[in-house]
Amino acid sequence: MIHCMQLRSNSYRAIAVALCFLLSPLPGFCQAGSSGQSAGNVTALDQAATRNGAGLNVRDQVQWNDQLQTNNSGRLRLNLLDGSILSLGSNSQMRVVQHNAAAQQTTLELLFGRLRSQVVKLTQPNSKFEVRTPTSVAGVIGTDFLLIATAERTTLIVFSGVVQITPLNGAGGAPNQSQSVNVNAGQQVEVTTTGVGPVSTVTQQAIQQSIQQTAISRAGLAAGTNVGVQAGTSILRTVLIAVASVAAGAAVGVAVANAQHNSTPPQKQPSGPGIPPQ
């Protein structure tokens, strides 16, 4: 009887251990560890996009210095670890230079194309969120804006908040702080290799058109949702199968132990000093 109870206890313990192992986070669904190099995850994708020249999929993790690129029909959405959202339009290329969510230190490069940045409010001391283009650098505190970049020209459209944009002294040069301008919500400005143009008002129609140029289609959004659902279903199925297997093994073990216990006659213990008869 004692042997059966011990076997049952060990079986239950095995089931518990299996559950803990199977329900622990899997590598494919976890953030990077303590390296601090993770920037965020791709949450939606239209058509084709690449990361460092290789194929990119929904839920892929993006690291510091990763280069993201879309083709003429591709778009992607990247959720940064601090809650900010980046939407990269078609025919665009960007690089995540750094993203330290705890210190709120973010630097991005838009090499060409369209990038919408929905930035959470910066509250940490000396925090920054800046996007560099070939002709300018845009710095924000917490806002929603769109940058359109080519090698010679950058267009900034601000949807909410305030963005400070500064021209560079030549391609890849240092920022020319003396020409920095603040652009408010509902305004736009162009920066070329010769400097900053006048700030002008943007019509609501132009704003809506600009937003649509980086928006993800319903199919792209659904793809992101389906991946999460399928992944969760797969994990649950694996857990249930494993638990059933362990439970079945435990049941067989208990049954065998019971059979052995019932079929084996009790042995009479020797009697003598200090050992009472059974």
C-alpha positions in Angstrom: 0.0 0.0 0.0 2.8 2.4 0.9 4.6 1.6 -2.4 1.4 2.4 -4.4 1.0 5.7 -2.6 4.6 6.6 -3.3 4.1 5.7 -7.0 1.0 7.9 -7.2 2.9 10.8 -5.6 5.8 10.4 -8.0 3.3 10.3 -10.9 1.6 13.5 -9.8 4.9 15.1 -9.3 6.0 14.1 -12.9 2.7 15.6 -14.3 3.4 18.9 -12.4 7.0 19.1 -13.7 5.8 18.4 -17.3 3.2 21.1 -17.0 5.7 23.6 -15.7 8.1 22.9 -18.5 5.5 23.0 -21.2 3.8 26.1 -20.0 7.0 28.0 -19.6 7.7 30.6 -22.4 9.0 29.1 -25.6 12.1 30.7 -27.3 10.1 31.6 -30.4 7.6 33.7 -28.4 10.0 35.4 -26.0 11.7 38.7 -25.9 15.5 38.7 -26.0 17.1 38.0 -22.6 19.2 40.4 -20.7 21.3 41.4 -23.7 19.3 44.6 -24.1 19.6 44.4 -27.9 15.9 43.7 -28.7 14.0 46.7 -30.2 10.5 45.2 -30.7 8.5 42.8 -32.9 6.8 42.9 -36.3 3.1 42.9 -35.6 1.6 43.3 -39.2 2.9 42.8 -42.7 1.7 43.4 -46.2 3.4 41.5 -49.1 7.1 41.2 -48.9 9.6 42.8 -46.6 13.2 41.9 -45.5 15.4 42.2 -42.5 19.1 42.5 -43.3 18.3 41.0 -46.7 16.4 37.9 -45.4 12.7 37.3 -45.4 10.6 38.9 -42.6 7.5 37.4 -41.0 4.9 38.6 -38.5 6.1 38.2 -34.9 9.7 38.3 -35.9 11.9 40.1 -33.4 13.9 43.1 -34.5 17.3 43.9 -33.0 19.4 47.0 -32.8 21.1 47.8 -36.1 18.6 45.7 -38.1 17.8 47.1 -41.5 14.2 46.7 -42.7 13.1 47.1 -46.3 9.8 46.8 -48.2 9.2 46.3 -51.9 6.9 48.2 -54.1 3.8 46.7 -52.5 5.1 45.8 -49.1 4.4 47.5 -45.8 5.1 46.6 -42.2 4.3 47.6 -38.7 6.9 47.4 -35.8 5.9 47.7 -32.2 8.8 49.0 -30.2 9.4 47.8 -26.6 8.4 51.2 -25.1 5.0 51.1 -26.8 5.8 53.3 -29.8 4.6 52.1 -33.2 6.5 52.4 -36.5 4.7 51.9 -39.8 7.0 51.6 -42.8 5.5 52.3 -46.2 6.2 50.7 -49.6 9.6 51.1 -51.3 11.1 52.1 -48.0 14.2 51.3 -46.0 15.0 52.0 -42.4 17.5 51.0 -39.7 16.9 50.6 -36.0 20.1 52.1 -34.7 19.2 51.7 -31.0 16.1 51.5 -28.8 16.6 51.4 -25.1 13.0 51.3 -23.7 14.0 51.8 -20.1 16.1 54.9 -20.7 13.9 56.0 -23.6 16.8 56.4 -26.0 15.8 55.7 -29.6 17.6 56.5 -32.8 16.2 55.4 -36.2 17.5 56.0 -39.8 15.1 56.4 -42.7 17.3 55.9 -45.7 14.5 56.4 -48.2 10.7 56.0 -48.4 7.9 56.7 -45.9 7.9 56.1 -42.1 5.1 57.0 -39.7 6.2 57.1 -36.0 3.6 57.1 -33.2 5.8 57.9 -30.3 4.9 57.5 -26.6 5.5 60.4 -24.3 9.1 60.7 -23.2 9.4 61.2 -19.4 12.9 60.0 -18.5 15.8 62.5 -18.0 17.8 63.1 -21.2 15.4 60.9 -23.2 15.3 61.2 -26.9 13.5 59.8 -29.9 15.0 60.8 -33.2 14.7 59.8 -36.8 17.6 60.6 -39.2 17.3 61.0 -42.9 19.9 61.8 -45.6 19.1 65.5 -45.2 17.7 66.0 -41.6 17.2 64.7 -38.1 13.7 64.9 -36.5 13.4 64.9 -32.7 10.2 64.4 -30.7 8.9 64.2 -27.2 5.7 62.2 -27.8 3.8 62.6 -31.0 2.6 61.2 -34.3 4.3 62.2 -37.6 5.3 61.0 -41.0 8.7 61.4 -42.8 9.1 61.0 -46.5 12.8 60.7 -47.4 15.0 60.6 -50.6 18.7 61.3 -50.9 18.0 65.0 -51.6 14.8 65.9 -49.8 12.9 65.1 -46.6 9.2 66.0 -46.1 7.8 66.1 -42.5 4.1 66.0 -41.8 3.0 66.2 -38.2 -0.3 64.6 -37.2 -0.2 65.4 -33.4 2.3 67.0 -31.0 5.4 68.9 -32.0 8.4 67.8 -34.0 11.7 69.6 -34.1 13.5 69.1 -37.4 17.1 70.0 -38.1 18.9 70.0 -41.4 22.3 68.3 -41.8 25.4 70.0 -43.1 25.7 67.9 -46.2 24.9 64.2 -46.6 25.6 62.4 -43.4 26.9 65.7 -41.8 26.4 67.1 -38.4 23.0 68.8 -37.6 22.9 72.5 -38.2 21.2 73.5 -35.0 20.9 77.2 -36.1 18.3 76.2 -38.7 16.1 73.9 -36.5 12.4 74.6 -36.7 9.4 73.3 -34.7 6.6 71.9 -36.7 3.2 71.6 -35.0 0.2 69.3 -35.6 -1.4 70.0 -38.9 1.8 71.4 -40.4 4.4 70.3 -42.8 7.9 71.3 -44.0 10.5 70.2 -46.5 14.3 69.9 -45.8 16.7 69.7 -48.7 20.5 69.8 -49.1 20.3 73.6 -49.1 18.3 74.0 -45.9 14.8 74.1 -44.4 11.8 75.4 -46.4 8.8 77.3 -45.0 6.4 75.7 -42.6 2.9 75.4 -44.1 -0.5 74.1 -43.1 -1.6 70.7 -44.3 -5.2 70.0 -45.4 -7.2 67.2 -43.7 -7.4 65.5 -47.0 -3.6 65.5 -47.4 -3.3 64.2 -43.8 -5.6 61.3 -44.5 -3.8 60.4 -47.7 -0.5 60.5 -45.9 -1.8 58.2 -43.2 -3.1 55.7 -45.8 0.3 55.5 -47.5 1.7 53.6 -44.5 -1.5 51.8 -43.4 -1.6 48.1 -43.2 -4.4 46.3 -45.2 -7.0 44.2 -43.4 -5.4 41.1 -44.8 -2.0 42.1 -43.3 -3.6 42.9 -39.9 -5.5 39.6 -40.0 -2.3 37.7 -40.8 -0.7 39.0 -37.6 -3.8 38.0 -35.6 -3.9 34.5 -37.1 -0.3 33.8 -36.4 -0.9 34.5 -32.7 -4.0 32.3 -32.6 -2.3 29.5 -34.5 0.7 29.7 -32.3 -1.4 29.6 -29.1 -3.5 26.7 -30.4 -0.3 24.7 -31.3 1.1 25.3 -27.8 -2.1 24.2 -26.1 -2.3 21.1 -28.3 1.2 20.2 -27.4 0.5 20.7 -23.7 -2.6 18.6 -23.7 -0.9 15.7 -25.6 2.0 15.8 -23.2 -0.2 15.9 -20.1 -2.3 13.0 -21.5 0.8 11.0 -22.2 2.2 11.6 -18.7 -1.2 10.9 -17.1 -1.6 7.7 -19.1 1.8 6.5 -18.1 1.1 7.3 -14.5 -2.2 5.4 -14.6 -0.5 2.3 -16.1 2.2 2.5 -13.4 -0.4 2.6 -10.7 -2.4 -0.2 -12.2 0.7 -2.4 -12.5 1.6 -1.6 -8.9 -1.9 -2.5 -7.7 -1.8 -5.7 -9.6 1.5 -6.6 -8.2 0.4 -5.7 -4.7 -2.8 -7.8 -5.0 -1.2 -10.8 -6.5 1.8 -11.0 -4.1 0.9 -12.6 -0.8 2.1 -10.8 2.2 5.3 -12.3 3.5 5.5 -13.2 7.2 8.2 -11.1 8.9 10.5 -13.0 11.2 9.7 -12.7 14.8 12.3 -12.2 17.5 13.5 -9.7 20.0 12.6 -6.2 18.8 10.6 -7.4 15.8 6.9 -7.9 16.6 5.1 -10.6 14.5 2.9 -9.4 11.6 
